[in-house]
Amino acid sequence: MKLILKACIILIILSNTAIAQRLYNTSEKLWKPQKDEAFLQEIATTIPTNEPVVSVAETNETCFALMSGNIYALKSGKLNKDNSAPAGVTELKNKNGDIWALTDNGIFRFQNDRWKKIDDKKYVDLCMHAGKLHAATSEEIYRLEGDRFVTTKPENGYYSSNMTMLMEDGTQLHDDPVRLGPISKIESYSGTLYVLRPGKLVLFDGLIVNEDFIDWGLLPSKNTRDMLSFGRRLFISTDRGMGVLQGAALKTIKGEEGLPVENTTCLERGFDQDIWIGTERGAVRMLKDEWHYFGADMWLPDNKVNDIAVGNNVVYIATEGGLGVINFEPFTLQKKADFFERHLEEWGHKRLGFIHTVYQKDGEWVREISDNDGGHTAPYLAAMCYKYAVTGDPEARKEAVESFNAMLFLEKVSPIDGFFARSIWSTTGDKDEMGRHGSGGLPAKWYKTADGKWYWKGDTSSDEVTAHFYSVSLFHDLVAKGKEKEMAKQHLEKIAAYIIDCGYTLHDMDGKPTRWGRWDPEYLLRPYGYVDRGVNGLEALTFMQTAYNLTNNKKFDDSYNQLIKWGYAANTIRQKNVFPPENLAPWDDNLAFESYYTLLRYEENPALRSTYLRSLERTWEVKRMEHISWFNFAYGAITGNDCDLEQSIKHLREWHLEPIEYNFRNSHRDDLFVEPGYTSYEGGLKAISPREKNITRGSRNAVALDGGQNGRRIMEPTGFIRDYWMARYHGFLEAPETNDPELTSVKRRTEQQFGAEPYKGLEKPVFY
């Protein structure tokens, strides 16, 4: 019986894979499928404090933090004062597995769960050198022997590197003693001790204080802060970038080389051949070929980083406003998609089959009845279509059907066939009020149903129509069965017919075109609507071709040909506006790609396909520099061409797991340069990683540097879920090779309420 069931599942998956191959007849694929390999996903916890955390150290999975001279231990997410620790501490250090506390009147070691004073001197820094712990005062370096520090100062004093002081027998005579200090930091590099003075790097070989060992280069600034030895390099943090000693050459790392913030404060070795850099504006992780930036409020309680400690796959960041903790947990992209699916359930994003943003109202999380409930639901409907086509999972099909019925509800709630609502408000179950604003800040248009149970929002625009054709056509092609297929066809047929009957506009209840429901030549081919002629023309062509393909009704074919006669097809070539700045609308890019993805599934005429593909090629070339997976996957699926697939998968891995919209800032960064090999046609300074900004919808803008909602809004992460299953469906991404559920899924949490309470109002009607 088990073998039969297994065979049936395989047949379902193979069957649906065959459907995937029929969506686009690309004879050659110039990309190689990527593996969904395990990676380390960052997960942030912030612990705000009333006082600055000035130093931090970690040992045996215990973190110690320093505030106002007192030591605190981190336990269960809270900082608890260690009353057994010394007071008046100035800095914490982890050396050779022990925690050391530096004070003005001595140094203490934490070992075997107790603090012990080792020496009375005031030490400024520690390092391991030649297998021994070395400690520095402001003028001298000592070596730990047992429980006692012994000086490394030569009996007859230090020698100078000044050759004029060298006698023939190798001795030196000094009028004034040679100083090793003033010492601020010490470090062991390439078997030698190095001393960092304020603004000066010195080599100390045990006898000679060498100030003349650098053959090439200078420090980027005299304002030096910290020093770290890592392999063949010695790093020095300054307020104008990092100095890097390699052999006898002193080089500089600045924004041009990828350093996000040049005003650096501290350095710490990471856990995976990486280096952590504290700055005045956040923390930076430096890997071999890339840089990761972590700022407040998303990752840290404050931007000014005072110190960093690293444990096993965890980083502790001491800031002026508290302690930031970043854990690195093994994930696959499939696990991340499952994490976000769980989030939708736990945080109350779902209602009546729609997907909603959640926001804070009077201290309570509530679902937003938006200006575009259908458009915000469409990515999730598409995601579940892809997921069902890939896996045959009945739960995915159930979710797809539920969201499809929500899309139907938007049309059924209106008394006019083919005219559908932006959103629907329940008189019994919704805590959010009916929005007062409509398109472009115009007054909202709300209508009450005949039975008085619902209100629905009119003034429907091109955004919603495009979303319906994109997602419902996918449902028709990949999921729908029996009556569902007929309902999907009828839904799109009625909308397309109403647009034609209204003269290629969308009439509201007053019989007049809605603000943005315009595809007529009187609008698009005249100055008033000229800026929209490309994208709106592309949309109109998509509506008519899709309706004709699904119904074979000549009315839609005739309308499609009429649009072509008006020049709409030719106008699509330059549909993507790149100037002036006020004409750049990232949501239009989303509408364009939803249209390309739908239209080019159905258009078979070689001449017209050539025109639309030229449009797609031009548009994608503009969007390439942003590395957004949705645009890349759509382009690759349609054309079979190389679509920057490696960057797309990297983009998905860099999504953080926090859909709460905290404030983020990147405009201050020193690395705002377009990546080599790409061109910014729209004037964007840099493609900002998803790690470094808020989660956004399909109309993403990777060049937006700043933003946020003060943590008072929670964005639905449907974009990731759609992009992941789209990649799996089209073969861009392979299934994880592991069967370990800890790497492919997350456990459901049934007894916790995180966001908006579950919807308890009227249920939507049944339509078939």
LOKOL-61952 format. One record per residue (C-alpha): residue in one letter; x, y, z. Coordinates in steps of 0.2 Angstrom, whole numbers, plus 5000, padded with zeros to 4 digits. Layout:
N
AXYZ;...
//
This chain:
768
M500050005000;K501450125004;L502350084988;I500750124978;L500550294988;K502350334984;A502050304966;C500550404965;I501450554973;I502850534961;L501650534946;I500850694953;I502450784954;L503050724937;S501350774930;N501450944937;T503250964931;A502650934913;I501451074916;A502951184920;Q503851134904;R502351194894;L502151364901;Y503651434890;N504351344875;T506151394878;S507251274868;E508851314877;K509251364895;L510751464897;W510851444916;K511351304927;P510151254941;Q510751304959;K510851194974;D509851234989;E511251205001;A511251245019;F511851415024;L511951515040;Q510451635042;E510651785054;I509351805068;A509451955078;T508951995096;T509152165104;I509352195122;P509052385126;T509952465141;N509852625150;E511752645150;P512952615136;V513752435135;V515552485133;S516352315132;V515852135129;A516751965130;E516151785128;T516751615134;N515851445135;E514251515128;T514151645141;C514251825137;F514851955149;A514452145146;L515152295154;M514152445160;S514652585171;G516152485177;N515052335182;I515052165174;Y513352085169;A513051905163;L511851875149;K510551735154;S508851705145;G508951865136;K509251975151;L510852055158;N511052015176;K512352105187;D513751985193;N513952035211;S515551935213;A516452025199;P517652165202;A517052345201;G517752495192;V518152385176;T518652475161;E518752335148;L518352145146;K519452025136;N519351845131;K521051775129;N521451585128;G519651545134;D519751655150;I518851815153;W519951955159;A519352115167;L520452265166;T520352395180;D521252555186;N521952455200;G522352285193;I521852145182;F520652005186;R520351835178;F518751735177;Q519151555178;N518151405185;D516651515188;R517551635200;W518551795198;K520351815204;K521451965205;I523151925196;D524052085196;D523952265203;K524552355188;K523352455176;Y523352365160;V522752435143;D522752275132;L523052095130;C523551975117;M524251795114;H525951795107;A527151645105;G525851535115;K525851655130;L524651785136;H525451955135;A524752115144;A525252295141;T525252445152;S525352615144;E527352595144;E527752405146;I527252235140;Y527252085152;R527051895149;L526051785160;E527051645169;G525851545179;D524851665189;R526151805188;F526551935175;V528351965171;T529152105161;T529752085143;K530752245145;P532652215142;E533752235157;N534652385149;G533152465141;Y532452465124;Y533452495108;S532952615094;S532752575076;N533752735072;M535352675064;T536352825070;M536152755087;L536952585083;M538752555089;E539952445080;D539752315093;G537852315091;T537552415107;Q536652575108;L536852725120;H535452845123;D535353015131;D533552985134;P532852815137;V531852735122;R530052725126;L528952585120;G527352685124;P526152765125;I525352595121;S523552585117;K523452415109;I524652265106;E524452115094;S525451975088;Y525751965069;S526851855059;G527751795075;T528151975080;L527352095093;Y526652255086;V526152405097;L524852535092;R525152705099;P523952845096;G524152875077;K525752765075;L526152585072;V527752515080;L528552345079;F529352265095;D530552115093;G530952105112;L532352225111;I532152355097;V530652475096;N530552495078;E529652645070;D530352625053;F529852455047;I528552505034;D529152525016;W527652575007;G526052665013;L525352765028;L523952745040;P522352825033;S522152925049;K523052975065;N521452935075;T521852755078;R520652645088;D520952455087;M522052325080;L521852145074;S522952015067;F522151895055;G523251775044;R524351875033;R523652045037;L523652165052;F522152275053;I522052445061;S520352535063;T520352725061;D519052855058;R519452865040;G519452685035;M520552535040;G522452515038;V523052345033;L524852295035;Q525352155023;G527252115025;A528052295024;A526652375014;L525252475023;K523752485013;T522052565016;I520252495015;K518952625012;G517152635004;E517852614987;E518452434992;G516752395000;L516952455018;P515152515022;V515752635035;E517452705036;N517352775054;T517852615062;T517952585081;C518452405085;L518852245077;E518552055081;R518951895073;G517351795068;F516851615068;D517051575049;Q518651655043;D517751825044;I518151985053;W516852095063;I517152285062;G516252405074;T515852575067;E515052735073;R513552685062;G513352505064;A514252335063;V515152265048;R515552085044;M516952065031;L517151905022;K518251855008;D517351934994;E515852025002;W515352145016;H513752125027;Y513152285035;F512052275052;G511352445058;A510052505070;D508552475073;M508452315063;W509952225070;L510652335084;P509952445098;D511052585093;N512152625079;K513752665089;V514752505091;N515952505106;D516552325106;I516152155098;A516351975105;V516151815095;G515551645100;N515051485091;N513951545077;V513451695088;V514051875088;Y513752005103;I513852185099;A514052315112;T513252485108;E512752645116;G510952585118;G511252405123;L511752235117;G511452165100;V511551975098;I511551905081;N511451715080;F511851615064;E510751465062;P510851335048;F509451355035;T509051305018;L507951415007;Q506551295008;K506651315027;K506551505025;A505051485014;D504251375027;F504751505041;F503851645031;E502251535029;R502251505047;H502351695050;L500851725039;E499851615051;E500551665067;W500451855064;G498751855058;H499051915040;K497651805033;R495851845032;L494451785020;G495851715009;F496651885007;I498351925013;H498552085023;T499852195031;V499752205050;Y500052375059;Q499852445076;K498252535080;D497952605098;G499352485104;E498552325096;W499052235080;V497652245067;R497552195049;E497552335036;I496052345024;S497152405011;D496952504995;N497452344985;D496852184994;G496952084978;G498652154972;H499352104989;T498551934989;A499151894971;P500951844975;Y500351724988;L499051644976;A500551634963;A501651554977;M500351424981;C500151384963;Y501951354961;K502151254977;Y500651144972;A501351114954;V503051064962;T502550964977;G500750904974;D500450954992;P498550964995;E498851105008;A499651214995;R498151174984;K496951224998;E497851385001;A497751424982;V495951394981;E495551494996;S496551644989;F495751624972;N494051624980;A494551794988;M494951864971;L493251804965;F492451894980;L493152054974;E492252044958;K490651964965;V490452094978;S490152234965;P488452244956;I489252274940;D489952124930;G491752144927;F492052284939;F492852234955;A493352304972;R495052364978;S494652294995;I493152235006;W492752285023;S491652175035;T490352265046;T490652135060;G492452065060;D493652205055;K494552315068;D495352425054;E494252565049;M493852595031;G495252695023;R494752875019;H496052895005;G495952824987;S497152844972;G498452984974;G497653044990;L495953074982;P494453034993;A494052844995;K492552774986;W491652644998;Y490052564993;K488852465004;T488152294998;A486252274996;D486252155011;G487152285022;K488552155027;W489952225018;Y490752385011;W491852374996;K493052504989;G492952564971;D494152674960;T494952514955;S496552544946;S497752454933;D498752384948;E497352274953;V496852224936;T498552164932;A498752074948;H497051974944;F497651924927;Y499351874933;S498851764948;V497151704942;S497851644925;L499251544935;F497851464945;H496951424929;D498451344922;L499251254936;V497951214950;A496151234944;K495051084942;G493351054936;K492251204940;E493651304947;K494451314929;E492751384922;M492651504936;A494451564933;K494051584915;Q492451674918;H493251794931;L494551854918;E493351854904;K492151974913;I493452094918;A494152104900;A492452124893;Y492052264904;I493652354900;I493152344881;D491352394884;C491952544894;G493052604879;Y494652524886;T494452604903;L493752544920;H492152634924;D491652654943;M489852654949;D489652834943;G489952784925;K491552874924;P493352804922;T494252774938;R495852874941;W497052744935;G495952624926;R496452704909;W497052604893;D496152704880;P497052804866;E496352964872;Y497352944888;L498852844883;L499252934866;R499053114872;P500153214883;Y499153184899;G499453004900;Y500952994889;V502152934903;D501052784905;R500852734887;G502152594888;V501652504904;N499752524902;G499852474884;L500752314889;E499452284902;A498052304890;L498852184878;T499052064892;F497252074897;M496552044879;Q497751904874;T497451814890;A495551824889;Y495651764871;N496851624875;L495651554889;T494051584880;N494351584861;N493151724860;K493451824845;K492951984854;F494551984863;D495551944848;D494852094839;S495152204853;Y496952144854;N497252184836;Q496452354838;L497752394852;I499152344840;K498452454827;W498452594839;G500352564841;Y500252484859;A501452344855;A502752454848;N502552574863;T502952424875;I504752434869;R505152584879;Q503852554892;K505152564906;N505452754911;V507152794917;F507052984918;P506553104925;P506553044943;E504753094946;N504152964933;L505152824941;A503852704950;P504452544956;W502752474957;D502652494938;D504152374936;N503152244946;L501652274935;A502652264919;F503452094924;E501752024929;S501152074912;Y502752004903;Y502551844912;T500751824907;L500751894890;L502251794884;R501451634890;Y500051654877;E500751754863;E501351644848;N501551764834;P503451774830;A503351964826;L502452014841;R503451904852;S505051984845;T504352154850;Y503852104867;L505552014870;R506452174865;S505452264878;L505852134891;E507652144887;R507752324889;T506752334905;W507752184913;E509452274908;V508852424918;K508352314933;R509852194933;M510852304945;E509652274959;H509852084959;I507952064963;S507551874961;W505751904955;F506352004940;N507751884936;F506751734938;A505351804926;Y506651854913;G507451684914;A505851584913;I505251674898;T506851684888;G507951534894;N509351664895;D510651684908;C509751784922;D511051814935;L510451664944;E511851654956;Q511551834962;S509651794963;I509951644974;K511151744985;H509751884986;L508551754993;R509851695006;E510051875011;W508251905016;H508251935035;L506851845045;E506052005053;P504552065043;I504252205056;E504652365048;Y506052445058;N506852605053;F508452575042;R509752695036;N511052675022;S511252845014;H512652885026;R513752735020;D515452755011;D515152604999;L513752674989;F514452624972;V513652524958;E514352344957;P515652324943;G514852244928;Y513252334931;T512452504925;S511252614935;Y510152684921;E508952754934;G510252844945;G510252724960;L511852734970;K511952544975;A510852394976;I510552374995;S510452195001;P508852125008;R509852105024;E510052295025;K508252355023;N506452305026;I505552165019;T504452235004;R503152174992;G503352134974;S503552314969;R505252314978;N506552444976;A508352384980;V509052564978;A507952644991;L509352685004;D508252735019;G506552695026;G505552615040;Q503952625050;N504652635067;G504252455070;R502352495069;R501952395054;I502252215049;M502452175030;E501852015023;P503351915017;T502451835002;G503751904990;F504951774996;I503751634996;R503251664978;D505051694972;Y505651534981;W504251414974;M504451504957;A506251454957;R505851284961;Y504451274948;H505551334934;G507051234939;F508151374944;L508351304961;E508451114965;A507651034981;P508751024996;E509750864996;T509550845015;N508050755023;D508450835040;P506750925045;E507851045055;L508551105039;T507051105028;S505551165039;V505051255055;K503951185069;R502251265071;R501851355087;T500051335091;E499851405108;Q500651585105;Q499751735098;F501051855090;G500051985080;A498252015075;E496951915082;P496151785070;Y494751855060;K493051815068;G491851905056;L490651855042;E491351725030;K491351765012;P489951685001;V490151524991;F490151554972;Y490151384965;
//
